């Protein structure tokens, strides 16, 4: 029985084209801000830790997503 591992088919909590209000929690190695939505990592360029921003999800991959700040 595979109870110790997270189900790899769990749905992703974000959708391309949708907007979300987030707080940037960390900075990635290449300088993008990192927000988390239900634990799911979203990379947001041109942000800093502590920024509270509205983002639009541009691309969703199985383990993370990319978004841009909505002005």
N, C-alpha and C positions, 0 to 999 in steps of 0.2 A: 504494500500500500504506500502511496506517495504523498503522505500527509505533511512531511517536513518541508516540502518545496512548494513555492507559490505556483498556482496554476498559470501556465504560460499563455493560456487563452483568455485571461482576464481582460475585460474591455478597458481601453484607454480612457481616462476621465476627461479628455479634451477633444475638440473637433476642429479641423481646419476651417478657417473663416470666422470662428466664434471669438467673442471678446470676453475677457476676464479681468477683474480687479485683483492685483497681486502685490505683494511686498517682495522686493529683491532680498534674498537671504544670504547669498554667497556670490563669489566671483570665480568663474571658470579659469583654467590655465591660460586661455587665449584672451581673457579680458571681458567676456560676455557676462552679464548678470545672470544669476540662477534664481528662478522662482520655482515653487512647488505647488502643484494643485493636486490635492488628495495624495500627496507623496510622489507624484509624477513630476519629473524634472522638465522644466521649460527654460531654454536659453533665450535671453533677451539682450541684444546688443545695446551699447550706449546707455547703460544703467549702472548704478552704484548700490552697494549694500545699504539697505534702509529705504530706498526709493519706493514709494507707493505709486504704482502706475496702472493704467488700463492698457492691456495688451491685446493684440489680434494674433491668433495662432496662424502661422503661415504654412508650416509643414509638420506632420506628425509621423514619427517613426515608432517602432515597437517599444523602445525603452525611454525615449525622450522626444521633445518637440522643440521647434524654433518659433519665435514670435517676434513681433515688432511693437513698439510703443505707439499707441493711438494718441494723436495730438488733440 
